[in-house]
Amino acid sequence: MWAIKEHRNIKKACKRLPSSVVKKFELWKKIIIRHGPEKLKEFPGFHDEKLIGKHAGKRSSRLSLQYRVIYFVKRGIVTIFVLEITPHKY
């Protein structure tokens, strides 16, 4: 089992997001809790990938065409830290 720790602003941010994005975020969390972040690669809709630049060492999953969840994995204590859910900048 995996644990997910969310940044304190995630709940507040979810109130402003479209309901479809919040539902996909809930699905994302269920997949990680049951199977771990490696399972996300089997779902092409999440387009899970490593980030570069200022977010190096973190990962991103697609919740919609516009919104991404940014997180990192701390394997020593089997925890996912969700940092933010933001609109993707094109």
N, CA, C and O of each residue as an XYZ file, in Angstrom:
360
protein
N       0.839     -1.188      0.000
C       0.000      0.000      0.000
C       0.883      1.250      0.000
O       1.917      1.314      0.664
N       0.445      2.202     -0.746
C       1.121      3.488     -0.828
C       0.320      4.518     -0.063
O      -0.895      4.384      0.084
N       0.988      5.538      0.421
C       0.325      6.650      1.097
C       0.485      7.894      0.236
O       1.502      8.064     -0.437
N      -0.505      8.749      0.259
C      -0.447     10.005     -0.491
C      -0.574     11.153      0.495
O      -1.533     11.229      1.263
N       0.399     12.037      0.462
C       0.341     13.254      1.276
C       0.179     14.416      0.319
O       0.966     14.577     -0.614
N      -0.837     15.223      0.549
C      -1.107     16.354     -0.328
C      -0.638     17.643      0.322
O      -0.716     17.802      1.540
N      -0.156     18.551     -0.495
C       0.186     19.885     -0.010
C      -1.079     20.502      0.576
O      -2.184     20.187      0.133
N      -0.932     21.356      1.543
C      -2.095     21.903      2.246
C      -3.037     22.686      1.330
O      -4.202     22.880      1.679
N      -2.565     23.138      0.176
C      -3.399     23.922     -0.741
C      -4.184     23.078     -1.742
O      -4.993     23.623     -2.493
N      -3.967     21.768     -1.772
C      -4.624     20.918     -2.771
C      -6.141     20.897     -2.583
O      -6.878     21.042     -3.558
N      -6.619     20.722     -1.360
C      -8.069     20.686     -1.124
C      -8.730     21.996     -1.554
O      -9.814     21.988     -2.139
N      -8.085     23.098     -1.267
C      -8.599     24.409     -1.649
C      -8.597     24.550     -3.175
O      -9.542     25.087     -3.753
N      -7.545     24.073     -3.814
C      -7.449     24.154     -5.271
C      -8.515     23.301     -5.946
O      -9.050     23.686     -6.986
N      -8.828     22.140     -5.361
C      -9.825     21.243     -5.947
C     -11.213     21.883     -5.986
O     -12.024     21.546     -6.848
N     -11.488     22.788     -5.075
C     -12.790     23.458     -5.065
C     -12.958     24.371     -6.274
O     -14.084     24.637     -6.695
N     -11.859     24.849     -6.832
C     -11.909     25.753     -7.980
C     -11.781     25.027     -9.315
O     -12.003     25.625    -10.368
N     -11.427     23.747     -9.283
C     -11.204     22.988    -10.511
C     -12.517     22.466    -11.086
O     -13.493     22.312    -10.351
N     -12.554     22.193    -12.384
C     -13.725     21.542    -12.972
C     -13.941     20.167    -12.343
O     -12.979     19.495    -11.969
N     -15.183     19.756    -12.227
C     -15.493     18.478    -11.562
C     -14.848     17.299    -12.280
O     -14.475     16.322    -11.631
N     -14.709     17.361    -13.599
C     -14.081     16.251    -14.331
C     -12.610     16.089    -13.940
O     -12.103     14.968    -13.892
N     -11.936     17.183    -13.665
C     -10.527     17.134    -13.253
C     -10.421     16.551    -11.842
O      -9.525     15.755    -11.562
N     -11.327     16.944    -10.963
C     -11.322     16.421     -9.596
C     -11.601     14.914     -9.606
O     -10.970     14.170     -8.855
N     -12.532     14.455    -10.442
C     -12.834     13.023    -10.542
C     -11.621     12.242    -11.041
O     -11.316     11.161    -10.536
N     -10.934     12.798    -12.032
C      -9.750     12.116    -12.553
C      -8.633     12.106    -11.511
O      -7.875     11.138    -11.437
N      -8.515     13.167    -10.701
C      -7.542     13.205     -9.616
C      -7.857     12.120     -8.582
O      -6.945     11.463     -8.080
N      -9.132     11.931     -8.262
C      -9.534     10.877     -7.316
C      -9.186      9.500     -7.881
O      -8.708      8.636     -7.146
N      -9.419      9.288     -9.162
C      -9.047      8.029     -9.807
C      -7.539      7.834     -9.763
O      -7.061      6.737     -9.476
N      -6.793      8.885    -10.044
C      -5.328      8.860     -9.996
C      -4.858      8.410     -8.614
O      -3.964      7.572     -8.498
N      -5.468      8.975     -7.564
C      -5.079      8.612     -6.191
C      -5.403      7.151     -5.900
O      -4.602      6.461     -5.270
N      -6.564      6.665     -6.347
C      -6.932      5.263     -6.104
C      -5.941      4.307     -6.761
O      -5.554      3.304     -6.163
N      -5.534      4.615     -7.980
C      -4.569      3.758     -8.684
C      -3.249      3.723     -7.929
O      -2.662      2.654     -7.758
N      -2.783      4.863     -7.481
C      -1.501      4.914     -6.761
C      -1.583      4.196     -5.418
O      -0.665      3.458     -5.060
N      -2.653      4.395     -4.679
C      -2.769      3.748     -3.369
C      -2.762      2.231     -3.514
O      -2.127      1.533     -2.724
N      -3.462      1.722     -4.514
C      -3.555      0.262     -4.686
C      -2.326     -0.351     -5.342
O      -1.864     -1.414     -4.927
N      -1.786      0.323     -6.379
C      -0.767     -0.321     -7.206
C       0.563      0.409     -7.271
O       1.544     -0.156     -7.754
N       0.624      1.639     -6.803
C       1.862      2.410     -6.859
C       1.963      3.221     -8.134
O       1.204      3.002     -9.078
N       2.898      4.156     -8.167
C       3.029      5.064     -9.311
C       3.475      4.381    -10.604
O       3.236      4.916    -11.687
N       4.106      3.233    -10.519
C       4.546      2.526    -11.726
C       3.358      2.077    -12.574
O       3.485      1.949    -13.791
N       2.233      1.843    -11.961
C       1.032      1.393    -12.668
C       0.484      2.488    -13.588
O      -0.214      2.179    -14.554
N       0.785      3.755    -13.308
C       0.285      4.857    -14.128
C       0.769      4.760    -15.567
O       0.113      5.268    -16.477
N       1.905      4.115    -15.782
C       2.436      3.971    -17.136
C       1.544      3.097    -18.010
O       1.608      3.185    -19.236
N       0.716      2.255    -17.399
C      -0.193      1.391    -18.145
C      -1.444      2.125    -18.603
O      -2.222      1.588    -19.392
N      -1.645      3.340    -18.121
C      -2.793      4.144    -18.497
C      -2.302      5.315    -19.346
O      -1.815      6.304    -18.798
N      -2.422      5.224    -20.670
C      -1.878      6.284    -21.520
C      -2.556      7.641    -21.317
O      -1.967      8.667    -21.657
N      -3.752      7.674    -20.785
C      -4.454      8.930    -20.553
C      -3.780      9.813    -19.521
O      -3.932     11.034    -19.558
N      -3.037      9.215    -18.600
C      -2.347     10.007    -17.581
C      -1.037     10.598    -18.100
O      -0.558     11.599    -17.568
N      -0.456      9.992    -19.128
C       0.784     10.484    -19.736
C       1.788     10.860    -18.644
O       2.310     11.974    -18.626
N       2.049      9.926    -17.744
C       2.951     10.158    -16.611
C       4.388     10.284    -17.110
O       4.853      9.467    -17.905
N       5.091     11.324    -16.632
C       6.448     11.541    -17.109
C       7.307     12.260    -16.077
O       6.801     12.956    -15.197
N       8.632     12.072    -16.208
C       9.593     12.806    -15.382
C       9.678     14.223    -15.909
O       9.548     14.466    -17.109
N       9.898     15.152    -14.999
C      10.025     16.554    -15.380
C      11.484     16.973    -15.407
O      12.334     16.360    -14.761
N      11.758     18.015    -16.155
C      13.111     18.568    -16.244
C      13.054     20.050    -15.893
O      11.975     20.604    -15.686
N      14.196     20.673    -15.830
C      14.242     22.097    -15.514
C      14.055     22.354    -14.034
O      14.610     21.643    -13.196
N      13.266     23.379    -13.710
C      13.093     23.738    -12.295
C      12.343     22.672    -11.503
O      12.396     22.670    -10.273
N      11.643     21.766    -12.191
C      10.922     20.687    -11.509
C      11.658     19.345    -11.639
O      11.035     18.291    -11.516
N      12.945     19.371    -11.879
C      13.724     18.140    -12.021
C      13.582     17.293    -10.759
O      13.633     17.810     -9.643
N      13.406     15.996    -10.948
C      13.239     15.075     -9.823
C      11.781     14.844     -9.461
O      11.467     14.000     -8.622
N      10.903     15.588    -10.091
C       9.468     15.430     -9.848
C       8.825     14.778    -11.058
O       9.464     14.615    -12.097
N       7.555     14.406    -10.921
C       6.813     13.765    -11.998
C       5.517     14.523    -12.249
O       5.053     15.290    -11.406
N       4.950     14.295    -13.414
C       3.711     14.950    -13.800
C       2.774     13.922    -14.410
O       3.207     13.057    -15.172
N       1.491     14.011    -14.078
C       0.457     13.186    -14.697
C      -0.624     14.103    -15.233
O      -0.973     15.104    -14.607
N      -1.147     13.755    -16.390
C      -2.175     14.562    -17.041
C      -3.550     14.213    -16.471
O      -3.947     13.047    -16.459
N      -4.272     15.227    -15.999
C      -5.639     15.037    -15.523
C      -6.646     15.459    -16.586
O      -7.788     15.000    -16.575
N      -6.241     16.311    -17.485
C      -7.020     16.727    -18.650
C      -6.027     17.333    -19.629
O      -4.823     17.329    -19.373
N      -6.518     17.851    -20.745
C      -5.585     18.490    -21.673
C      -4.899     19.684    -21.030
O      -3.759     20.004    -21.367
N      -5.582     20.338    -20.115
C      -5.033     21.549    -19.505
C      -4.366     21.304    -18.158
O      -3.337     21.919    -17.877
N      -4.912     20.425    -17.310
C      -4.446     20.309    -15.929
C      -3.508     19.129    -15.719
O      -3.695     18.047    -16.273
N      -2.490     19.378    -14.896
C      -1.507     18.363    -14.513
C      -1.407     18.298    -12.998
O      -1.598     19.300    -12.308
N      -1.105     17.106    -12.484
C      -0.768     16.973    -11.073
C       0.746     16.771    -11.019
O       1.291     15.923    -11.726
N       1.413     17.546    -10.186
C       2.862     17.459    -10.031
C       3.143     16.822     -8.674
O       2.610     17.253     -7.652
N       3.985     15.794     -8.676
C       4.241     15.039     -7.446
C       5.661     14.496     -7.454
O       6.344     14.509     -8.478
N       6.090     14.019     -6.295
C       7.343     13.275     -6.233
C       7.164     12.098     -5.293
O       6.274     12.084     -4.442
N       8.033     11.109     -5.468
C       7.937      9.852     -4.736
C       9.116      9.753     -3.789
O      10.267      9.938     -4.184
N       8.817      9.462     -2.545
C       9.858      9.217     -1.560
C       9.760      7.738     -1.210
O       8.925      7.336     -0.400
N      10.602      6.948     -1.813
C      10.488      5.492     -1.714
C      10.833      4.945     -0.329
O      10.350      3.876      0.046
N      11.638      5.642      0.416
C      12.029      5.141      1.727
C      10.839      4.907      2.645
O      10.849      3.980      3.454
N       9.815      5.745      2.522
C       8.639      5.575      3.364
C       7.388      5.337      2.528
O       6.267      5.459      3.022
N       7.592      4.992      1.250
C       6.505      4.642      0.341
C       5.402      5.706      0.364
O       4.252      5.416      0.694
N       5.766      6.916      0.015
C       4.833      8.035      0.081
C       4.891      8.839     -1.204
O       5.957      9.040     -1.787
N       3.736      9.290     -1.626
C       3.621     10.208     -2.761
C       3.292     11.580     -2.189
O       2.351     11.712     -1.407
N       4.043     12.589     -2.562
C       3.769     13.956     -2.120
C       3.206     14.740     -3.300
O       3.928     15.027     -4.254
N       1.923     15.087     -3.242
C       1.294     15.873     -4.295
C       1.573     17.337     -4.004
O       1.170     17.858     -2.964
N       2.257     17.993     -4.913
C       2.662     19.377     -4.697
C       1.649     20.379     -5.221
O       1.341     21.362     -4.547
N       1.127     20.137     -6.421
C       0.182     21.087     -6.981
C      -0.589     20.480     -8.133
O      -0.153     19.508     -8.751
N      -1.735     21.065     -8.413
C      -2.511     20.752     -9.606
C      -2.649     22.084    -10.333
O      -3.297     23.011     -9.847
N      -2.028     22.160    -11.503
C      -1.965     23.444    -12.183
C      -2.362     23.324    -13.643
O      -2.267     22.249    -14.235
N      -2.808     24.431    -14.218
C      -3.023     24.452    -15.661
C      -1.679     24.378    -16.362
O      -0.719     25.037    -15.962
N      -1.621     23.584    -17.394
C      -0.393     23.430    -18.157
C      -0.171     24.674    -19.000
O      -1.099     25.162    -19.646
N       1.041     25.185    -18.999
C       1.353     26.387    -19.778
C       1.888     25.976    -21.136
O       2.914     25.300    -21.225
N       1.214     26.371    -22.173
C       1.641     26.041    -23.533
C       2.474     27.147    -24.104
O       2.927     27.053    -25.245
